[in-house]
C-alpha cells in the first residue's frame, strides 16, 4: 500500500510545480499593467481627470533638467485648472502606488517649477529641474492638496 521513494518524489515534485504555477498566475493577474491613454486617470485635489483631458486643457511647456529637456504640462497650471483656491497657501503631495507606494511633498514655490509628462514607460511623471531625482515621481496617481 505504501508508495516507494521512486514514485513519491516525482509526485511531490509535480505538486510543488503545480503550486508554483498557480501562485505565479495569481501574482501576474493581480499586477496592474500600464494604463492606456483612455483609462489613465489622475486625481488632483479630490477631482479625477483623464490624462487626455489634462493634456487637452493644459498648455505644453519645456524645462531643462540634468537629464535633458522635458516637455509636459506645468504643475501650477494643473492646480489652477483643478480649482484650488489660494494655491500658495497649500503644500502638495504627489503620490504613486504602482509598482510600490511612493510620495513626495513640495511647497507651492517648488511646484511652480515642475511639469507633468506622460509616456508609455513611466505613465504620468513629474519633473522638477532644481530638485533631486527622488522628487521625480513616476506613475503618478494623485496630487493631494493639504
Secondary structure, DSSP 8 states (H G I E B T S, - for coil): ----HHHHHHHHHHHHHHHHHHHHHHHHHHS-----TTT-EEEETTEEEEHHHHHHHS-EEEEEETTEEEEEEEHHHHHHHTT-SSGGG-EEEEEE-SSS-EEEEEEHHHHTTEEEEEETTTEEEEEETTS-GGG--BSEEEEEE-
